Amino acid sequence: MIAVTNGLKGFDVNQERAARSLGASPARAFSTVTLPQIRISIFSGMLFAFITSFDEVIVSIFVSSGANSTLTKRMFANIRDQVDPTVAAISSMLVVASLVILIGAQFVKRPKSKAVDQ
C-alpha cells in the first residue's frame, strides 16, 4: 500500500483530466494515462505483498503443529493436496476484506476540505 500510495503522490492528475476532457471514459483514462504512470509502484507493491504472504506461510508451517493450525497452513495444504473451491472462496473474501479496510482507511485519513470564505 505504501509503494502504490507513493506512486500516486507523484502522479500528475492533470493528464488524466485532460484525457477525460478529450472524451475518454474513466476506465479508458485510467488504463491509458494513470496505469502507465504508476505501473512500477503497483508492481513493487505486488512484489512486497507476495514476499510478505510467502513468508507468512513458511512461518506458520514451522510454528503450528498437531491440532493447532493456521488458516494459511490449511490453505497451503489444501492447494497442495487437493483441488477445492473453498480455498478460492476464502482467498476472495480475504482480498475483498483487505480492500474494504484499505479504502476505509483512506477515507478516514483524508484531510477535511476547508471552505473558502468569500
C-alpha positions as a printed Julia matrix, in Angstrom:
118×3 Matrix{Float64}:
   0.0     0.0     0.0
   2.85    2.38    0.81
   4.54    1.81   -2.56
   1.34    2.44   -4.52
   0.46    5.48   -2.38
   3.88    6.98   -3.09
   3.39    6.32   -6.79
   0.02    8.06   -6.7
   1.54   11.07   -4.93
   3.91   11.56   -7.88
   1.11   11.07  -10.4
   0.03   14.07  -12.47
  -3.75   14.19  -12.2
  -3.94   16.94  -14.83
  -3.06   14.42  -17.54
  -6.0    12.24  -16.57
  -8.26   15.28  -16.51
  -7.05   16.2   -19.99
  -7.84   12.7   -21.24
 -11.3    12.9   -19.7
 -11.93   16.33  -21.24
 -10.96   14.93  -24.65
 -13.7    12.31  -24.39
 -12.05    9.3   -22.73
 -14.2     7.26  -20.37
 -12.99    6.92  -16.77
 -11.85    3.33  -17.41
 -10.02    4.27  -20.61
  -8.37    7.31  -18.99
  -7.22    5.11  -16.12
  -5.86    2.36  -18.37
  -4.11    4.63  -20.87
  -2.94    7.53  -18.67
  -2.89    6.63  -14.98
  -1.83    2.99  -15.11
   1.31    3.54  -17.23
   2.47    6.26  -14.82
   2.04    4.16  -11.68
   2.83    0.69  -13.06
   6.23    0.46  -11.32
   4.63    1.34   -7.98
   1.91   -1.28   -8.5
   4.49   -3.91   -9.47
   6.63   -3.18   -6.41
   3.54   -3.3    -4.16
   2.59   -6.67   -5.65
   6.12   -7.94   -5.08
   6.14   -6.8    -1.44
   2.72   -8.38   -0.85
   3.87  -11.67   -2.38
   7.04  -11.79   -0.31
   5.15  -10.98    2.88
   2.45  -13.58    2.24
   5.03  -16.21    1.24
   6.95  -15.6     4.46
   3.72  -15.9     6.46
   3.05  -19.39    5.09
   6.58  -20.59    5.86
   6.46  -19.25    9.43
   3.02  -20.76   10.06
   4.2   -24.15    8.8
   7.06  -24.18   11.29
   5.11  -22.75   14.23
   1.88  -24.75   14.05
   1.79  -28.41   14.9
  -0.76  -31.13   15.6
  -4.26  -29.82   16.21
  -3.07  -26.2    16.09
  -3.22  -24.98   12.53
  -3.41  -21.52   11.0
  -5.6   -20.54    8.07
  -2.59  -20.04    5.8
  -1.24  -23.51    6.61
  -4.6   -25.14    5.91
  -4.93  -23.22    2.63
  -1.41  -24.18    1.58
  -2.01  -27.85    2.42
  -5.38  -27.79    0.67
  -3.87  -26.35   -2.53
  -1.05  -28.87   -2.43
  -3.15  -31.97   -1.67
  -6.49  -31.44   -3.41
  -8.4   -29.05   -5.59
 -11.13  -27.42   -3.54
 -13.13  -24.28   -4.39
 -13.21  -23.4    -0.69
  -9.66  -22.04   -0.91
 -10.63  -19.77   -3.8
 -13.66  -18.52   -1.86
 -11.6   -17.82    1.27
  -8.94  -16.08   -0.8
 -11.55  -13.9    -2.49
 -13.07  -12.99    0.86
  -9.65  -12.06    2.26
  -8.88   -9.87   -0.76
 -12.26   -8.11   -0.52
 -11.86   -7.61    3.23
  -8.37   -6.15    2.71
  -9.64   -3.78    0.02
 -12.53   -2.61    2.21
 -10.17   -1.94    5.11
  -7.68   -0.07    2.9
 -10.38    2.05    1.24
 -11.92    2.77    4.63
  -8.52    3.83    5.98
  -8.08    6.2     3.04
 -11.44    7.85    3.75
 -10.6     8.22    7.42
  -7.12    9.58    6.62
  -8.42   12.08    4.03
  -7.97   15.66    5.24
 -11.09   17.74    5.72
 -11.55   20.35    2.99
 -11.76   23.88    4.28
 -14.45   26.16    2.93
 -13.11   29.28    1.29
 -14.64   32.46    2.73
 -15.77   34.86    0.07
